[in-house]
Amino acid sequence: MPFYIGVPSLITPVHCITQTEEPLFKPQNINLRSEYDQFWKITEIMPVNILGFQTHRDNFAIDFDKDKITKRFQELRENNLSNEDYTTIL
């Protein structure tokens, strides 16, 4: 379990270290925890999460030549390609 120091200091006594369920980047007022817990969790209001824009396949998915990009996607749609073939194409 992560720890945080109640007072942001390198010389804080060990007895001031509080154990928490989640990593905290800033000391929090534990007296407000019950009020905080009454609200929705971010995972409840936004159940789907993604990594955002990904560019690791741009060299496959983007091209200035229409024929090249069309050929790539046609090859990708073929069912007879193995994982190794896909890796070579990508």
C-alpha positions as a Markdown table, in Angstrom:
| # | Residue | x | y | z |
|---|---|---|---|---|
| 1 | Met | 0.0 | 0.0 | 0.0 |
| 2 | Pro | 1.3 | 3.5 | -0.8 |
| 3 | Phe | 2.1 | 6.0 | 1.9 |
| 4 | Tyr | 1.9 | 9.8 | 2.0 |
| 5 | Ile | 3.3 | 12.2 | 4.5 |
| 6 | Gly | 0.7 | 14.4 | 6.2 |
| 7 | Val | 3.1 | 17.3 | 6.3 |
| 8 | Pro | 5.1 | 17.9 | 3.2 |
| 9 | Ser | 8.6 | 17.8 | 4.8 |
| 10 | Leu | 11.6 | 15.6 | 4.6 |
| 11 | Ile | 11.9 | 15.8 | 8.4 |
| 12 | Thr | 8.3 | 14.7 | 9.2 |
| 13 | Pro | 8.3 | 12.2 | 12.0 |
| 14 | Val | 7.5 | 8.6 | 11.1 |
| 15 | His | 4.3 | 8.6 | 13.2 |
| 16 | Cys | 2.9 | 11.3 | 10.8 |
| 17 | Ile | 3.0 | 8.9 | 7.8 |
| 18 | Thr | -0.5 | 7.7 | 6.9 |
| 19 | Gln | -1.3 | 4.6 | 5.0 |
| 20 | Thr | -3.8 | 5.0 | 2.1 |
| 21 | Glu | -5.6 | 2.9 | -0.4 |
| 22 | Glu | -4.5 | 4.9 | -3.4 |
| 23 | Pro | -1.3 | 6.9 | -4.2 |
| 24 | Leu | -1.8 | 10.6 | -3.2 |
| 25 | Phe | 0.3 | 13.3 | -4.7 |
| 26 | Lys | -0.8 | 15.9 | -2.2 |
| 27 | Pro | -1.8 | 15.7 | 1.5 |
| 28 | Gln | -5.6 | 15.5 | 1.9 |
| 29 | Asn | -7.9 | 16.4 | 4.8 |
| 30 | Ile | -9.1 | 13.0 | 6.0 |
| 31 | Asn | -12.0 | 14.7 | 7.8 |
| 32 | Leu | -13.6 | 15.4 | 4.4 |
| 33 | Arg | -13.3 | 11.8 | 3.1 |
| 34 | Ser | -16.8 | 10.8 | 4.0 |
| 35 | Glu | -18.2 | 13.8 | 2.0 |
| 36 | Tyr | -15.9 | 13.0 | -0.9 |
| 37 | Asp | -17.0 | 9.4 | -1.0 |
| 38 | Gln | -20.7 | 10.4 | -1.4 |
| 39 | Phe | -20.1 | 11.5 | -4.9 |
| 40 | Trp | -19.8 | 9.5 | -8.1 |
| 41 | Lys | -16.6 | 7.7 | -8.9 |
| 42 | Ile | -14.9 | 8.8 | -12.1 |
| 43 | Thr | -15.1 | 5.2 | -13.3 |
| 44 | Glu | -18.9 | 5.2 | -12.8 |
| 45 | Ile | -19.6 | 8.3 | -14.8 |
| 46 | Met | -16.9 | 7.5 | -17.5 |
| 47 | Pro | -16.9 | 3.6 | -17.7 |
| 48 | Val | -15.1 | 3.5 | -21.0 |
| 49 | Asn | -11.5 | 4.7 | -21.1 |
| 50 | Ile | -8.9 | 4.9 | -23.9 |
| 51 | Leu | -5.4 | 5.9 | -24.3 |
| 52 | Gly | -6.2 | 8.8 | -26.5 |
| 53 | Phe | -4.7 | 9.4 | -29.9 |
| 54 | Gln | -2.2 | 6.7 | -30.9 |
| 55 | Thr | 0.3 | 7.2 | -33.7 |
| 56 | His | 2.2 | 3.9 | -33.6 |
| 57 | Arg | 0.5 | 2.7 | -36.8 |
| 58 | Asp | 0.5 | 6.0 | -38.7 |
| 59 | Asn | 3.0 | 4.7 | -41.2 |
| 60 | Phe | 0.5 | 2.0 | -42.1 |
| 61 | Ala | -2.8 | 4.0 | -41.9 |
| 62 | Ile | -1.6 | 7.2 | -43.5 |
| 63 | Asp | -0.3 | 7.7 | -47.0 |
| 64 | Phe | -0.3 | 10.3 | -49.8 |
| 65 | Asp | -0.8 | 7.6 | -52.5 |
| 66 | Lys | -4.4 | 6.4 | -52.7 |
| 67 | Asp | -3.5 | 3.2 | -54.4 |
| 68 | Lys | -0.9 | 2.3 | -51.7 |
| 69 | Ile | -3.3 | 2.9 | -48.8 |
| 70 | Thr | -6.1 | 1.0 | -50.6 |
| 71 | Lys | -3.8 | -2.0 | -51.2 |
| 72 | Arg | -2.8 | -2.0 | -47.5 |
| 73 | Phe | -6.4 | -2.1 | -46.3 |
| 74 | Gln | -7.3 | -4.8 | -48.8 |
| 75 | Glu | -4.5 | -6.9 | -47.6 |
| 76 | Leu | -5.5 | -6.3 | -44.0 |
| 77 | Arg | -9.1 | -7.5 | -44.8 |
| 78 | Glu | -7.9 | -10.8 | -46.3 |
| 79 | Asn | -8.7 | -13.6 | -43.9 |
| 80 | Asn | -5.8 | -15.9 | -45.0 |
| 81 | Leu | -3.1 | -13.7 | -43.5 |
| 82 | Ser | -1.3 | -14.9 | -40.3 |
| 83 | Asn | -0.3 | -12.8 | -37.4 |
| 84 | Glu | 3.3 | -12.8 | -38.8 |
| 85 | Asp | 2.0 | -11.5 | -42.1 |
| 86 | Tyr | 0.1 | -8.7 | -40.4 |
| 87 | Thr | 3.2 | -7.8 | -38.5 |
| 88 | Thr | 5.2 | -7.6 | -41.8 |
| 89 | Ile | 2.5 | -5.4 | -43.3 |
| 90 | Leu | 2.4 | -3.1 | -40.3 |
